[in-house]
């Protein structure tokens, strides 16, 4: 008889519950039960690539990388800095984002439509002027397009590097086609549906990108000042350096982020694989009762 199994299982459940609580909030278990348990048609079937990517632990790294990349658009960053409360309530913002991703990826079509409608209503209210006098509106389709391409590029990069089951070339294009459905519902008129379109769209936005003081402050907050208890900061730091390692060189330089490809390949990337494996282990569903 393996007497070590119950303590190991308990440890895994405690770590998994802690991680889930951070990303999903106190109502996370009830929300998860509603998302997965409510009968009805879904936007995406169980075999769709979007479910593979959004359900993997690599999203922890991809999400951090997406925030850094998105910050390079001055209008998007101004809207976040003025309206999101990312410094005052970073966990609340994370929980709202993770719930939206879960509902649109796994929930019923009706729940997904309701979630999109709520986000669109928020975007409609978010408008203002940057410190340099540029006006922004979160519902601007062009600005929404940047947020979308930066997000899906980061999620896909993270999955292909750290995911348990990296996608084939066809699967990568399928993921982008899936996420395009959500983007169109949010107001992006022509989201990329394959990797060639994604690369072209990122290139088209390059001339608009720059690191504002708000972007550099956000990077410092995300990478060096996260509101975490000290025991959690070392593993978070490893997630953060792996998030930076996903960024292309052109995105790092404006944010004063390091670029050391050999060190990253030999020293940083193995920690990303180890951490995502640990998160995957901790957040795995508990085994069912023995049969027989």
RAHUQUI-V836551 format. One record per pair of residues at least 12 apart in sequence whose C-alpha atoms are under 6 Angstrom apart, sorted by the first residue. I is the first residue (numbers start at 0). GAP is how many residues later the second one is. If there is no record, write none. Layout:
I & GAP
I & GAP
This chain:
11 & 270
14 & 267
15 & 266
15 & 267
22 & 72
23 & 71
24 & 70
34 & 72
39 & 68
40 & 67
40 & 68
41 & 66
41 & 67
42 & 66
48 & 126
49 & 125
56 & 219
56 & 223
57 & 100
57 & 101
57 & 104
57 & 105
57 & 218
60 & 178
60 & 182
61 & 92
61 & 93
61 & 96
63 & 179
64 & 89
64 & 178
65 & 84
65 & 85
65 & 88
69 & 77
69 & 80
70 & 144
71 & 137
71 & 138
71 & 139
72 & 136
74 & 61
77 & 52
122 & 15
122 & 16
123 & 15
125 & 12
140 & 46
140 & 47
143 & 44
144 & 43
161 & 111
172 & 21
172 & 22
175 & 17
175 & 18
176 & 16
210 & 43
210 & 44
215 & 39
222 & 17
241 & 30
